[in-house]
Amino acid sequence: MNKFKKDDKVIVISGKDKGKVSKISKVFPKTRTVLLDNCHFATKHLKPNQHQQGGIKQLSKQIQWSKIMHYDEKQKKSSKIHYKLKDSKKVRILKISDKEVT
């Protein structure tokens, strides 16, 4: 079971976007990275060619799992997760508030 899943609320704990709260838009388990909404952008300078116009473009970059943590909206804090069995299924629970991560 992956630690992070799509649409989880996370907070960035290190790097240039430290402290920003965002939602996960895509997960890459093999490389242990995720794409976040409205966070962790890079500027790309594109050359013009026959198919597209040149210019400066903002691209979303992947961020490592080690730089993000789950976020509890009620307590406004970051939290680790642990797993419990519920109806013979493994569910993810926030340690700080014992709420299930949906």
C-alpha positions as CSV (number, residue, x, y, z in Angstrom):
1,M,0.0,0.0,0.0
2,N,1.3,3.4,-0.9
3,K,1.9,6.0,1.7
4,F,0.4,8.8,-0.5
5,K,-2.6,8.6,-2.8
6,K,-4.3,10.9,-5.3
7,D,-6.3,13.8,-3.7
8,D,-4.5,13.5,-0.3
9,K,-4.0,16.9,1.4
10,V,-0.3,17.4,2.1
11,I,2.1,20.1,3.4
12,V,5.6,20.7,2.0
13,I,8.1,20.4,4.8
14,S,11.3,21.4,3.0
15,G,12.5,23.2,0.0
16,K,11.4,26.5,-1.7
17,D,7.7,25.8,-1.2
18,K,8.0,25.0,2.6
19,G,4.8,25.5,4.5
20,K,2.5,25.3,1.4
21,V,-0.6,23.1,1.7
22,S,-1.6,21.3,-1.5
23,K,-3.5,18.4,-3.0
24,I,-1.8,15.5,-4.8
25,S,-2.7,15.3,-8.5
26,K,-0.6,12.3,-9.5
27,V,1.6,9.6,-7.7
28,F,4.7,7.9,-9.1
29,P,5.4,5.0,-6.7
30,K,8.5,3.6,-8.6
31,T,10.4,6.9,-8.2
32,R,8.7,7.8,-4.9
33,T,7.6,11.2,-6.1
34,V,4.3,13.0,-6.5
35,L,2.8,16.0,-8.5
36,L,1.1,18.7,-6.5
37,D,-1.6,21.1,-7.5
38,N,-0.5,24.8,-7.5
39,C,2.9,24.0,-6.0
40,H,6.6,23.3,-7.0
41,F,6.9,25.0,-10.3
42,A,9.9,25.4,-12.6
43,T,10.4,28.0,-15.3
44,K,11.2,26.6,-18.8
45,H,12.4,28.7,-21.7
46,L,11.1,27.3,-25.0
47,K,12.5,27.9,-28.4
48,P,10.0,28.7,-31.2
49,N,9.5,26.2,-33.9
50,Q,7.0,25.3,-36.6
51,H,4.5,23.7,-34.2
52,Q,4.6,26.0,-31.2
53,Q,5.4,29.6,-30.2
54,G,8.5,30.2,-28.0
55,G,8.4,31.9,-24.6
56,I,8.7,31.3,-20.9
57,K,6.4,28.6,-19.5
58,Q,5.7,27.4,-15.9
59,L,5.8,23.6,-15.5
60,S,4.8,21.6,-12.5
61,K,7.7,19.4,-11.2
62,Q,7.6,16.2,-9.2
63,I,8.5,16.4,-5.5
64,Q,10.0,13.6,-3.3
65,W,7.9,11.8,-0.7
66,S,10.5,12.7,1.9
67,K,9.7,16.4,1.5
68,I,5.9,16.2,2.2
69,M,3.7,15.1,5.0
70,H,0.0,14.5,5.4
71,Y,-2.0,17.5,6.6
72,D,-4.8,17.6,9.1
73,E,-7.1,20.5,8.3
74,K,-8.9,20.5,11.6
75,Q,-5.8,20.9,13.7
76,K,-3.8,22.7,11.0
77,K,-0.7,20.5,11.6
78,S,1.3,17.9,9.7
79,S,0.9,14.3,10.7
80,K,2.4,10.9,10.2
81,I,0.1,8.0,9.3
82,H,-0.3,4.5,10.6
83,Y,-2.4,1.6,9.4
84,K,-5.3,-0.3,11.0
85,L,-7.5,-3.1,10.0
86,K,-11.2,-2.1,9.5
87,D,-13.6,-4.7,8.2
88,S,-10.6,-6.8,7.1
89,K,-9.3,-3.9,5.0
90,K,-6.1,-1.9,5.7
91,V,-6.9,1.8,6.2
92,R,-4.7,4.8,6.6
93,I,-5.1,6.8,9.9
94,L,-3.6,10.2,10.8
95,K,-1.6,9.8,14.1
96,I,-2.3,13.3,15.3
97,S,-6.1,13.0,15.3
98,D,-6.9,9.3,14.7
99,K,-9.0,10.3,11.6
100,E,-9.1,8.1,8.5
101,V,-7.4,9.5,5.5
102,T,-9.9,9.6,2.6
